[in-house]
Amino acid sequence: MAGIYLHIPFCKHKCTYCDFCSFPNRMDVAEAYMACLIKEIEMRGKELKGRTFDTVYFGGGTPSVVDPKYIYAAMRKIKECFTLSARPEITIEMNPGTVSEQKIALYKRAGINRFSIGLQTAIDEQLSDLGRIHTVRDYLYCTSLLKGENFSADVMLGIKNQTKEDVRKTIEVAAGSGAKHISMYALTPEDGTPIYTDYLNGELPDGDEVAELYEYGRGLLAEKGYARYEVSNFCKKGFESRHNLNYWKRGEYVGLGVSASSFFSGRRLLNTLDLDEYMKCILSGFYPVIDSEEVSEKDARFEFVMLGLRTVYGVSAAEYKKAFGTDWKEDFSSAYQKTKNYLSEEGDVTRIKDEYLYVQNAILSEYAE
């Protein structure tokens, strides 16, 4: 598997928790940026000729905030410059407050067949606190335009004043709208974001409270037929995110746009986080890469184990041996001995036990040493 990621860094308003590379006040350069993105597609397409890509993902920022003709043009250039598999998964992230029937129609004409919608919470007051520009009504309108389509909804835990009843209502709205996939993840207050002040003031739920909300939400999702396949990701049978699975299986991917990262030919690359610098580089015919490193075999082994244990698919001893020629339990014998009580074994596959998956960071930290 291999994936293509395109970063659309524009948005109408920066959410209070957002630590991503996004620019709410730079829509004036959206046309110039998208022209540069198309140029980078051409540059990388020549370099990666011969590879076949299974997924395309438009992330942000808010990809749905720009004129849909730019998304259409980017997809047309992707098809022209890259070899896509017979049935690729093509996803776009959308804010419910920025969609229209016309936009979705053009996305579908472009070949987009999966939509990721940022619901976050079904409580309007909490959406306002988070700095979100949409309401629950906007979400329901958005999903009404996607009837019969493959779409995912994001649900956030750890919001100020959030209760189990709020989580129940949010999951019921997400599931009732027809979402085939639900991402339920904990808010991470990052230093430098407005919400970090709430965190310092003790106004956000603590770790134990969030864990309790997660277990409650997980039970509700299971009742509604959503199976957990990664700590924060749940779906109806057969609707896993292929793009994200590629990351978790250490597949190759190319990142296009400001701040995008890539992994191919054993190297990791990172594009500049400076919007103007990105465009200057592309217009000058240079790659906008600010960091490039070859992944060592030691790091590759750790990533294989760490990413495998994050999912319900676990670590296959046979696949590890095929990749590295050794036994992973011997390579990580100390960490394995310390954590084996939290692990389950089935055939040659080792997984984190279901009840410990939410606290997998504490388990995986042993393997990083």
C-alpha angles and dihedrals in degrees: 000000000000132000141203121218123193119192117214102187101190129104139161095238135004110243116232092246098041117125095162125114100268136140118207094179101047104076087120089076097043093106093049091046094051090050088054091047090055089050090052089050088057092047095049093040091062092047095049098041111147097036121109119220124208101188141035121194129189108201136165156078092344113319090188092062094072124076106281090229087074091055089048091050092048092051091048090053091047090055090047098048104031133051109239125196121252094266108020122183108236116188135185126190113226136190108216090226093063105049135102137175090254093053094051091047090055092045089055091048087053089057100258107152104169129054127197113202125195104223095148094170138002091221110096094204090056091048088054092049089052091052093244115158096213136075131213088260089057090052092051091049090050093051091046086063090053100053108151093012127116106254138160130210127211119223121190127208128196097046120155112277092000115159134188088256089057090051091048092051092047094050091046090052092047095046094040091054090063101257110169091196132033125193111202112185139160121253110249111204106216122202108255096033120107093242090060088078090060088050093051090048091053093244096130125076113269125240095270092050092050091048089053091050089049094052090048092049092046090055092050092049091050090052089053093051101260112138119206112235098164130020094267101022130085130171149166113263111294097009101101115142103259090194093057093041088058090058092048091050092050092247120163121266138174120218119208127192137029114334092003119144129212138197120194138129089019094299134110119215131188125198121219117277091216111098096205092044090051092055093044091054094049093045089051091051096250130125109250092227117144098173133032127171138166112237109239120226089245091056092044091054091049092048091050092055097037095049093043093052091051089067136056088246091072127186119318112210090206094052091046092050090048090053100042108012094237142087112267093211090057093045089052098028097139094048092043092053091049094049106031093104087065093049134080127207127215116171106312093334124100121197137175108257112260095246092055100045094096091057093044093125091072090049096045092048087072090063093052094067 
